[in-house]
Amino acid sequence: MTAAELGTLYPVLGMLPAALLGRIVEALQTLSVPAGTVVFDEHQPCRGFPFVLAGAIRVAKRSGSGRELPLYRVLAGESCILSSSCLLGHADYNARGVAEGPTTLALLPRPLFEEMLAEPVFRNFIFALFSERMAELMQLVEEVAFRKLDQRLAALLLGKGRLVHATHQQLADELGSVREMVSRLLKGFAEQGLVKLGREQIEVLDAAGLRKVASVT
């Protein structure tokens, strides 16, 4: 990948000194992985700072029973707050990152990441990333702690359009719940005439009714 191509995805890199950017491009280790690949996992050391060039990484926290709570997604042109935190704190990962589709990454070695932090423009980029992701995670905590599962499920369905192509397990994963609970709630929604259940799809019949469920306090 050339400096120009990398700068198109990550404009902040184009603001670095040309010599430093040249060394960054030379040092990047490019890796392409298929969907479902575990890019990093809990208790693994962070090998470097990842730039997502194509595809997406889903970052989630797993419980001992195997349940997952999705934390955030990293798309092409975005950065992973968890990787930044591990590099800055010299700590191992405490969540899992999985490729959602065919994904291409470029890994920047730790020494160069630390050198880049001396540049104000890149340091500000990292701090802005922390601020943005922290706001998202606080919203997630609020959703999980204070909103009932039926409200969250109704809101999730509304956000996916009239016809939702997803299994009950996939919806449960997005909500950080279990399939049995989601299936029970969906059956209740169907009995109320809010949705129609099909094979790996859900049709929203009464969006206004779902909005009432989602907004109940």
C-alpha positions in Angstrom: 0.0 0.0 0.0 1.3 3.5 -0.9 1.4 6.5 1.4 -1.3 8.1 -0.8 -3.7 5.1 -0.5 -3.2 4.9 3.2 -3.7 8.7 3.6 -7.0 8.4 1.7 -8.3 6.0 4.4 -6.6 7.7 7.3 -6.2 11.4 6.5 -4.4 12.0 9.8 -1.4 10.1 8.4 -1.1 12.6 5.6 -0.4 15.3 8.2 2.7 13.5 9.6 6.2 14.4 8.4 6.9 12.8 5.1 9.9 10.9 6.4 7.9 9.4 9.2 5.1 8.4 6.9 7.5 6.7 4.6 8.9 4.6 7.5 5.3 3.8 8.5 4.4 2.5 5.0 7.6 0.4 4.9 6.9 -1.1 8.3 3.3 -2.0 7.9 2.5 -5.8 7.9 -0.6 -6.4 5.7 -2.9 -9.3 6.5 -6.0 -10.5 4.8 -8.4 -12.9 6.7 -11.7 -14.6 5.9 -15.0 -13.9 7.7 -15.1 -15.3 11.2 -11.4 -15.1 11.8 -10.5 -14.2 15.4 -8.2 -11.2 14.8 -7.3 -10.9 18.5 -8.6 -12.6 21.7 -8.7 -12.1 25.4 -5.4 -12.5 27.3 -3.4 -12.1 24.0 -0.7 -9.5 23.8 -1.2 -6.6 21.4 1.4 -7.0 18.6 0.8 -3.5 17.1 -1.6 -0.8 16.1 -4.1 -2.1 13.4 -5.3 0.0 10.4 -8.4 -1.6 8.9 -8.0 -1.3 5.1 -11.2 -3.2 4.1 -13.9 -5.1 5.8 -14.8 -4.8 9.5 -13.9 -6.1 12.9 -16.5 -6.8 15.6 -15.2 -6.3 19.1 -17.1 -8.2 21.9 -16.7 -9.2 25.5 -17.3 -12.9 26.2 -18.6 -14.4 29.5 -17.5 -17.7 30.9 -20.7 -19.3 29.6 -19.9 -18.2 26.0 -22.4 -15.3 25.8 -21.1 -12.2 24.0 -21.8 -8.5 24.5 -20.9 -6.6 21.3 -18.9 -3.5 22.2 -18.3 -1.8 18.9 -17.3 -2.3 15.3 -14.1 -1.1 13.5 -14.7 -0.3 9.8 -12.2 0.6 7.1 -10.7 3.9 7.9 -11.4 3.6 11.6 -9.3 2.5 14.6 -9.6 0.2 17.5 -9.7 1.8 21.0 -8.9 -1.5 22.7 -5.7 -1.9 20.7 -4.7 1.7 21.5 -5.4 1.1 25.2 -3.4 -2.1 25.3 -0.4 -0.5 23.6 -0.5 2.6 25.9 -0.9 0.5 29.0 1.4 -2.4 28.0 -1.5 -4.8 28.7 -3.1 -7.8 27.0 -6.4 -7.7 25.2 -9.5 -8.1 27.4 -12.0 -8.6 24.6 -12.2 -10.5 21.3 -12.1 -9.1 17.8 -13.6 -11.1 14.9 -13.6 -10.3 11.2 -17.2 -9.8 10.1 -16.5 -10.4 6.5 -13.3 -10.7 4.4 -11.1 -8.2 6.1 -7.7 -6.7 5.3 -5.5 -5.2 8.1 -2.2 -3.4 8.2 -0.4 -3.8 11.5 2.0 -1.0 12.7 4.7 -2.2 15.1 4.6 -0.8 18.6 7.8 1.3 18.4 6.5 3.3 15.5 3.1 3.7 17.2 4.9 5.2 20.2 7.0 7.4 18.0 3.8 8.7 16.2 2.3 9.7 19.6 5.0 12.4 19.8 3.3 14.1 16.9 0.5 16.3 18.2 -1.8 15.6 15.2 -1.7 11.9 15.7 -1.9 12.2 19.5 -5.1 14.3 19.1 -6.5 11.7 16.8 -6.0 8.9 19.4 -7.5 11.1 22.2 -10.5 11.9 19.9 -10.9 8.2 19.2 -11.0 7.4 23.0 -13.6 10.2 23.5 -15.8 8.9 20.7 -15.7 5.3 21.7 -16.1 6.1 25.4 -19.4 7.9 24.6 -20.6 4.8 22.6 -19.6 2.4 25.5 -21.4 4.6 28.0 -24.5 4.5 25.9 -24.2 0.7 25.7 -23.9 0.5 29.5 -27.0 2.6 29.9 -28.9 0.3 27.4 -27.9 -2.9 29.2 -28.3 -1.6 32.7 -31.5 0.5 32.5 -33.5 -0.6 29.5 -35.5 -3.9 29.5 -34.7 -6.5 26.9 -38.1 -6.1 25.2 -37.4 -2.4 24.7 -34.0 -3.0 23.3 -35.2 -5.8 21.0 -38.0 -3.6 19.7 -35.6 -0.7 19.1 -33.1 -3.1 17.3 -35.9 -4.4 15.0 -37.0 -0.9 14.1 -33.4 0.0 13.2 -33.2 -2.8 10.6 -36.1 -1.9 8.3 -39.4 -3.6 7.5 -37.8 -7.0 6.8 -35.1 -8.1 9.1 -32.9 -10.9 7.8 -31.4 -12.4 11.0 -31.6 -15.4 13.1 -32.8 -15.3 16.7 -29.2 -16.1 17.7 -27.8 -13.2 15.8 -30.3 -10.8 17.4 -29.4 -12.2 20.8 -25.7 -11.7 20.1 -26.3 -8.1 19.2 -28.2 -7.6 22.4 -25.8 -9.5 24.6 -28.5 -11.9 25.6 -29.4 -15.6 24.9 -31.5 -17.0 22.0 -34.2 -18.5 24.2 -35.1 -15.1 25.8 -35.1 -13.4 22.4 -37.2 -16.1 20.8 -39.7 -15.8 23.7 -40.0 -12.1 23.2 -40.3 -12.4 19.5 -43.1 -14.9 19.9 -44.9 -12.4 22.2 -44.4 -9.6 19.6 -45.9 -12.0 16.9 -48.9 -12.8 19.1 -49.5 -9.0 19.5 -49.4 -8.6 15.8 -46.3 -6.5 15.9 -44.2 -8.8 13.7 -44.4 -11.9 11.6 -41.8 -14.6 12.1 -40.3 -16.5 9.3 -37.2 -18.6 8.6 -34.2 -16.5 9.4 -36.3 -13.4 8.9 -38.7 -11.2 10.8 -41.3 -8.9 9.1 -42.3 -5.7 11.0 -46.1 -5.4 10.8 -46.7 -2.6 13.3 -43.8 -0.2 13.5 -45.9 2.2 15.6 -46.6 -0.6 18.1 -42.9 -1.5 18.3 -42.0 2.2 18.9 -44.4 2.2 21.9 -42.6 -0.9 23.3 -39.2 0.6 22.7 -40.2 3.9 24.4 -41.9 2.5 27.5 -40.0 3.7 30.7 
